[in-house]
Amino acid sequence: MKTITISGMHCDACKKLILMEFTEHNLDQYVDHISEIEKNQGTVYIKDTATKEDIEQMKQLVRDMGSYTAL
């Protein structure tokens, strides 16, 4: 399973905000789940149906939110 590591996450509201951003761009369909937040970082687990372009778009959306970095 592919993943995106997101730094800057510190609470459950962060997970909700990121998922809302994905939903607005119809990318939530590719999210399997978002891990618990540890050390100001969370992981988004991506379904195998997501293309490289979908994943890059998800990373860019997270970066554009301003408070997070996505790897």
Secondary structure as UniProt FT lines:
FT   STRAND          2..7
FT   HELIX           12..24
FT   TURN            25..26
FT   HELIX           28..30
FT   STRAND          31..34
FT   TURN            39..40
FT   STRAND          41..46
FT   TURN            48..49
FT   HELIX           52..64
FT   STRAND          69..70
//
